Amino acid sequence: MNPPAMNPYLPLTAYIPDGEPRVFDGRLYVYGSHDLAGGEKGFCPGDYEVWSAPVDDLGRWTCHGVSLARSAVPGMTEGDAMAAPDVVRGPDGRYYLYFNTNAQKVCRVGVSETPTGPFELIGEVRLPDGTPYEGYKMFDPGVLVDDDGRVYLYVGFCIPVMPVPERFTGRASPFAPTSLGFELESDMMTIRRGPVPILPGAGTAAGTGFENHAFYEASSPRKIEGRYVMVYSTEQSHELAYALADTPFGPYCYAGVLVSNADLGLAGNIHPVMPYGNNHGGLVELGGDWYIFYHRQTSGQEASRQGCAEKLPRRSDGWFGQAEITSCGLNGGPLPACGSYPAACCCRLTSPDIQSKRYTIRDCRRSVEPHIYEEPCGRQPCPYPCFIANIGPGTVVGYKYFAFDRPGRLTLTLRGEGHFSAAIHADDPDGLCLGRCTGALAGSWQDFGLELVPLDGTHALYIRFETTEGRLQFAAFAFAP
């Protein structure tokens, strides 16, 4: 039996945000940047890695190791970030890697004979005279190889608030007011045409239809059913939206939100269901359905992110609606309500202690808010290296969705000090109560069981911690007959 796929789709100790999904020869590959547990080193301090899974077994991922090391990139400093990359198969059958670092304007290009790398750097995106293009910062490159073999590169970062920050006073900003598009020659590096304005930033969105959802970063192009689709992170930062056009350079029309990593905007929701921050991802078709890849924040701050994915609903016009964030991810349906699950596969984490504002790189709230955490274990084995930490009264942890077949018992694995009580609900944090769990914690991981009200069918599961004497950690839960 194949293991179920769930969110996050990679192991809980893997932090590969900004995921660009690509299918090559029956395998799904994810190309992303590389954060570290805890986030103390900021965004993207790790080497590039490639992960893949068979398209018919999306719960079984393989890490193919380092595809490009930081040490191989000229000009990299310890504090620089290897930001979000993209990889495409070129008309020559080889695989091309595109990326930009935080401290540099240029877009670098690597090539490999295989989709897993390693990638050899072959230069920068360049002008026809051979000099690197440095007109604007080529941030978050996304690449499209069209049906006719023509190659298009999209980049950009638009400051959400105008005017331009004071640090650019008296000199030209490195950021364009819109995202930018380029057509490349068949060598995959030389600019044939561009830059061309693609999507408006917040300062140029008035009257365009992109108001409140203007371009921020994270260009991710696809061609679907003959139309050009541009996924991007909006000025709201937590959401990925998309725009449609009939030609690679547009004009593009705003088409809607695909996902928010806090479910903001979903059916009018204005309350974040998870701690949240920036977002980045792309589209892929799997088994006839389209999925949006995105990332979530962990560790009580913005720079320790994990990849997630959701199946997209279809609107009446045939295009995509906003996906609901779930624990199911790539599973194609609900998870079975049997066996054990990590607590950190939650898709809801709310608490009176969690602020409604987004995380930022300068704002670590780990000491005061519940959060998903990886315990630094050193050389000692950790039975539960990843868990939900800092749980206090009123914290709700939720999971969507499970296929229930009348499980008889639920066990919670907890750690902390003092007495606690928790209620288990179906479908809503205040929905049908399936049972209650009480006990006293003595400092180490302990299991606490309760009998469940019999339940059949597909349901969400919510665990509400009603009272705690101290702060708790929640590592896992398990269903039993």
ZAVEX-298700 format. One record per residue (C-alpha): residue in three letters; y, z, x. Coordinates in steps of 0.5 Angstrom, whole numbers, padded with zeros to 4 digits, always signed. Layout:
BEGIN
ALAYZX
...
***
This chain:
BEGIN
MET+0000+0000+0000
ASN+0007-0002+0003
PRO+0012+0004+0004
PRO+0017+0004-0001
ALA+0024+0001+0001
MET+0030+0006+0000
ASN+0037+0007+0002
PRO+0039+0008+0007
TYR+0034+0002+0009
LEU+0033+0004+0016
PRO+0030+0011+0019
LEU+0035+0016+0018
THR+0036+0017+0025
ALA+0039+0010+0026
TYR+0046+0009+0025
ILE+0047+0001+0024
PRO+0053+0000+0020
ASP+0057-0007+0018
GLY+0050-0010+0017
GLU+0050-0018+0016
PRO+0043-0020+0013
ARG+0040-0026+0015
VAL+0034-0029+0013
PHE+0030-0033+0019
ASP+0023-0036+0018
GLY+0021-0031+0013
ARG+0024-0024+0016
LEU+0030-0021+0014
TYR+0035-0019+0020
VAL+0040-0014+0020
TYR+0046-0015+0025
GLY+0051-0009+0025
SER+0055-0005+0030
HIS+0052+0002+0032
ASP+0055+0008+0031
LEU+0052+0015+0033
ALA+0050+0021+0030
GLY+0056+0026+0029
GLY+0061+0021+0030
GLU+0064+0025+0035
LYS+0065+0018+0040
GLY+0068+0014+0034
PHE+0067+0008+0031
CYS+0061+0003+0035
PRO+0060+0006+0041
GLY+0053+0004+0042
ASP+0050-0002+0044
TYR+0048-0008+0039
GLU+0041-0007+0037
VAL+0037-0012+0032
TRP+0033-0009+0026
SER+0028-0014+0022
ALA+0023-0013+0016
PRO+0018-0018+0013
VAL+0022-0021+0007
ASP+0015-0019+0003
ASP+0015-0012+0006
LEU+0022-0009+0006
GLY+0020-0002+0007
ARG+0017-0003+0014
TRP+0023-0004+0019
THR+0022-0006+0026
CYS+0028-0004+0032
HIS+0027-0010+0037
GLY+0032-0006+0042
VAL+0038-0008+0045
SER+0040-0015+0044
LEU+0047-0014+0048
ALA+0049-0008+0052
ARG+0056-0006+0053
SER+0055-0006+0060
ALA+0054-0014+0060
VAL+0061-0015+0056
PRO+0067-0016+0061
GLY+0073-0011+0060
MET+0069-0006+0056
THR+0072+0001+0057
GLU+0068+0008+0055
GLY+0073+0009+0049
ASP+0073+0001+0047
ALA+0068-0001+0040
MET+0063-0006+0040
ALA+0065-0008+0033
ALA+0062-0012+0027
PRO+0058-0018+0030
ASP+0055-0024+0026
VAL+0049-0028+0028
VAL+0048-0035+0025
ARG+0043-0041+0027
GLY+0046-0047+0030
PRO+0045-0054+0029
ASP+0041-0054+0036
GLY+0036-0049+0033
ARG+0039-0043+0038
TYR+0042-0037+0035
TYR+0049-0035+0036
LEU+0052-0028+0036
TYR+0060-0027+0035
PHE+0064-0021+0036
ASN+0070-0018+0038
THR+0072-0011+0041
ASN+0077-0006+0039
ALA+0081-0007+0045
GLN+0081-0015+0046
LYS+0084-0020+0042
VAL+0078-0025+0043
CYS+0072-0027+0040
ARG+0066-0027+0044
VAL+0060-0032+0044
GLY+0053-0030+0046
VAL+0047-0035+0045
SER+0039-0033+0045
GLU+0033-0037+0044
THR+0030-0032+0039
PRO+0034-0028+0033
THR+0032-0022+0036
GLY+0036-0023+0043
PRO+0037-0021+0048
PHE+0044-0025+0048
GLU+0047-0028+0054
LEU+0055-0029+0054
ILE+0057-0036+0054
GLY+0065-0035+0053
GLU+0070-0034+0048
VAL+0072-0038+0042
ARG+0077-0043+0045
LEU+0083-0048+0044
PRO+0081-0055+0046
ASP+0084-0054+0053
GLY+0079-0049+0054
THR+0083-0043+0054
PRO+0081-0037+0050
TYR+0084-0037+0043
GLU+0089-0030+0043
GLY+0094-0032+0038
TYR+0092-0027+0033
LYS+0086-0021+0034
MET+0079-0025+0032
PHE+0077-0018+0028
ASP+0070-0018+0025
PRO+0068-0025+0025
GLY+0064-0028+0020
VAL+0061-0035+0021
LEU+0058-0041+0016
VAL+0054-0047+0018
ASP+0055-0051+0013
ASP+0050-0056+0010
ASP+0052-0062+0014
GLY+0052-0058+0020
ARG+0059-0056+0021
VAL+0061-0049+0023
TYR+0066-0045+0020
LEU+0069-0038+0023
TYR+0073-0033+0019
VAL+0076-0027+0022
GLY+0082-0022+0021
PHE+0085-0015+0020
CYS+0091-0014+0015
ILE+0094-0007+0015
PRO+0094-0005+0008
VAL+0101-0002+0008
MET+0107-0006+0010
PRO+0112-0006+0014
VAL+0108-0007+0020
PRO+0107+0000+0023
GLU+0112+0003+0028
ARG+0108+0002+0034
PHE+0109-0006+0034
THR+0116-0005+0033
GLY+0120-0010+0038
ARG+0113-0014+0039
ALA+0109-0019+0035
SER+0104-0016+0031
PRO+0097-0018+0033
PHE+0095-0018+0026
ALA+0096-0024+0021
PRO+0098-0023+0014
THR+0092-0026+0012
SER+0085-0027+0014
LEU+0084-0034+0018
GLY+0079-0039+0018
PHE+0077-0044+0024
GLU+0073-0050+0024
LEU+0069-0050+0031
GLU+0066-0056+0035
SER+0058-0057+0035
ASP+0059-0053+0042
MET+0060-0047+0037
MET+0066-0044+0041
THR+0071-0050+0041
ILE+0076-0050+0036
ARG+0077-0056+0032
ARG+0082-0054+0027
GLY+0085-0048+0025
PRO+0088-0042+0024
VAL+0088-0043+0017
PRO+0090-0038+0012
ILE+0084-0036+0008
LEU+0085-0029+0004
PRO+0092-0026+0003
GLY+0093-0019+0006
ALA+0096-0013+0002
GLY+0103-0016+0004
THR+0102-0023+0002
ALA+0098-0022-0005
ALA+0103-0021-0010
GLY+0102-0027-0015
THR+0096-0029-0012
GLY+0090-0025-0017
PHE+0088-0021-0011
GLU+0093-0015-0012
ASN+0090-0008-0011
HIS+0084-0012-0008
ALA+0087-0016-0002
PHE+0084-0017+0004
TYR+0083-0012+0009
GLU+0078-0014+0014
ALA+0070-0016+0014
SER+0070-0023+0013
SER+0063-0025+0011
PRO+0062-0032+0009
ARG+0056-0035+0005
LYS+0055-0042+0001
ILE+0052-0041-0006
GLU+0050-0046-0011
GLY+0055-0051-0008
ARG+0061-0046-0008
TYR+0064-0042-0002
VAL+0063-0035-0002
MET+0068-0030+0002
VAL+0066-0023+0002
TYR+0071-0018+0005
SER+0073-0011+0005
THR+0079-0010+0001
GLU+0085-0006+0002
GLN+0082+0000-0002
SER+0077+0000+0004
HIS+0071+0003+0000
GLU+0070-0003-0003
LEU+0067-0010-0002
ALA+0070-0016-0006
TYR+0069-0023-0006
ALA+0073-0030-0007
LEU+0070-0037-0009
ALA+0073-0044-0007
ASP+0070-0051-0007
THR+0072-0052+0000
PRO+0071-0048+0006
PHE+0078-0047+0007
GLY+0080-0046+0000
PRO+0084-0045-0004
TYR+0080-0038-0006
CYS+0080-0035-0012
TYR+0079-0027-0013
ALA+0072-0026-0016
GLY+0071-0019-0017
VAL+0068-0012-0013
LEU+0061-0013-0011
VAL+0060-0005-0009
SER+0064+0001-0008
ASN+0060+0006-0003
ALA+0063+0012-0008
ASP+0062+0008-0014
LEU+0069+0008-0016
GLY+0071+0002-0021
LEU+0064+0002-0023
ALA+0065+0002-0031
GLY+0072+0004-0030
ASN+0069+0010-0026
ILE+0075+0014-0022
HIS+0071+0020-0019
PRO+0067+0019-0013
VAL+0060+0020-0013
MET+0059+0020-0005
PRO+0064+0022+0000
TYR+0066+0016+0002
GLY+0070+0011+0007
ASN+0071+0004+0010
ASN+0066-0001+0008
HIS+0063-0008+0011
GLY+0057-0012+0009
GLY+0054-0019+0007
LEU+0050-0022+0002
VAL+0043-0025+0002
GLU+0038-0028-0003
LEU+0031-0024-0003
GLY+0026-0026-0008
GLY+0031-0030-0012
ASP+0035-0024-0013
TRP+0042-0023-0009
TYR+0043-0017-0005
ILE+0050-0014-0002
PHE+0049-0010+0004
TYR+0054-0004+0005
HIS+0054+0002+0009
ARG+0056+0010+0007
GLN+0059+0015+0011
THR+0055+0021+0014
SER+0057+0028+0018
GLY+0063+0030+0014
GLN+0067+0024+0017
GLU+0068+0016+0017
ALA+0065+0014+0024
SER+0057+0016+0023
ARG+0055+0010+0018
GLN+0048+0008+0015
GLY+0046+0001+0012
CYS+0045+0001+0005
ALA+0043-0005+0000
GLU+0044-0006-0007
LYS+0041-0012-0012
LEU+0047-0015-0015
PRO+0048-0016-0023
ARG+0050-0022-0026
ARG+0056-0023-0030
SER+0056-0028-0036
ASP+0059-0033-0032
GLY+0053-0033-0027
TRP+0057-0030-0022
PHE+0056-0023-0019
GLY+0058-0016-0022
GLN+0059-0009-0019
ALA+0053-0006-0016
GLU+0051+0001-0018
ILE+0049+0005-0011
THR+0042+0007-0012
SER+0037+0011-0008
CYS+0032+0005-0009
GLY+0036+0000-0005
LEU+0031-0006-0003
ASN+0025-0004-0007
GLY+0026-0008-0013
GLY+0026-0003-0018
PRO+0025+0005-0019
LEU+0022+0009-0013
PRO+0015+0012-0015
ALA+0016+0019-0018
CYS+0010+0022-0013
GLY+0010+0024-0006
SER+0015+0027-0001
TYR+0022+0024+0000
PRO+0028+0026+0004
ALA+0034+0029+0001
ALA+0038+0025+0005
CYS+0036+0019+0001
CYS+0041+0021-0005
CYS+0046+0017-0008
ARG+0050+0022-0011
LEU+0053+0028-0007
THR+0059+0032-0011
SER+0061+0039-0010
PRO+0068+0043-0012
ASP+0068+0043-0004
ILE+0069+0036-0003
GLN+0076+0033-0003
SER+0077+0026-0007
LYS+0080+0023-0002
ARG+0077+0018+0003
TYR+0074+0020+0010
THR+0078+0018+0016
ILE+0077+0017+0023
ARG+0082+0023+0024
ASP+0079+0027+0019
CYS+0072+0031+0020
ARG+0071+0036+0014
ARG+0064+0038+0016
SER+0065+0045+0017
VAL+0068+0046+0009
GLU+0064+0040+0005
PRO+0057+0038+0004
HIS+0055+0032+0008
ILE+0049+0029+0010
TYR+0047+0031+0017
GLU+0043+0030+0023
GLU+0041+0036+0027
PRO+0042+0036+0035
CYS+0034+0037+0037
GLY+0034+0037+0044
ARG+0027+0037+0047
GLN+0025+0041+0041
PRO+0021+0037+0035
CYS+0025+0038+0029
PRO+0021+0038+0023
TYR+0027+0035+0019
PRO+0032+0032+0023
CYS+0036+0030+0018
PHE+0038+0034+0011
ILE+0044+0035+0007
ALA+0048+0041+0010
ASN+0053+0046+0007
ILE+0051+0046+0000
GLY+0055+0051-0004
PRO+0055+0053-0011
GLY+0056+0047-0016
THR+0054+0042-0011
VAL+0050+0036-0014
VAL+0045+0032-0011
GLY+0043+0026-0015
TYR+0038+0020-0014
LYS+0037+0013-0018
TYR+0032+0012-0020
PHE+0025+0014-0021
ALA+0019+0012-0025
PHE+0016+0018-0028
ASP+0009+0019-0030
ARG+0009+0026-0032
PRO+0009+0029-0025
GLY+0007+0037-0026
ARG+0011+0040-0020
LEU+0017+0039-0016
THR+0018+0042-0009
LEU+0025+0043-0006
THR+0025+0044+0002
LEU+0031+0049+0003
ARG+0034+0053+0009
GLY+0039+0058+0009
GLU+0040+0066+0008
GLY+0040+0069+0001
HIS+0039+0068-0006
PHE+0040+0061-0010
SER+0038+0058-0016
ALA+0038+0051-0018
ALA+0037+0047-0024
ILE+0033+0040-0024
HIS+0036+0035-0029
ALA+0034+0028-0032
ASP+0039+0022-0033
ASP+0046+0026-0032
PRO+0048+0032-0028
ASP+0048+0035-0035
GLY+0042+0032-0038
LEU+0036+0034-0040
CYS+0034+0040-0036
LEU+0027+0039-0033
GLY+0026+0046-0030
ARG+0030+0051-0026
CYS+0028+0054-0019
THR+0030+0061-0016
GLY+0029+0064-0009
ALA+0031+0068-0003
LEU+0032+0064+0003
ALA+0030+0068+0010
GLY+0033+0063+0015
SER+0028+0058+0016
TRP+0025+0052+0012
GLN+0022+0054+0006
ASP+0019+0051+0000
PHE+0020+0053-0007
GLY+0016+0050-0013
LEU+0018+0049-0020
GLU+0014+0046-0026
LEU+0017+0040-0029
VAL+0018+0038-0036
PRO+0013+0032-0037
LEU+0017+0026-0037
ASP+0015+0018-0037
GLY+0019+0012-0036
THR+0025+0011-0031
HIS+0030+0016-0030
ALA+0035+0019-0025
LEU+0034+0026-0022
TYR+0040+0031-0021
ILE+0039+0037-0017
ARG+0045+0042-0019
PHE+0045+0048-0014
GLU+0048+0053-0019
THR+0049+0059-0015
THR+0048+0061-0007
GLU+0050+0067-0003
GLY+0051+0063+0003
ARG+0051+0056+0005
LEU+0044+0052+0004
GLN+0041+0046+0007
PHE+0037+0041+0003
ALA+0031+0037+0007
ALA+0026+0034+0002
PHE+0023+0034-0004
ALA+0016+0032-0007
PHE+0013+0031-0013
ALA+0006+0033-0015
PRO+0001+0032-0021
***
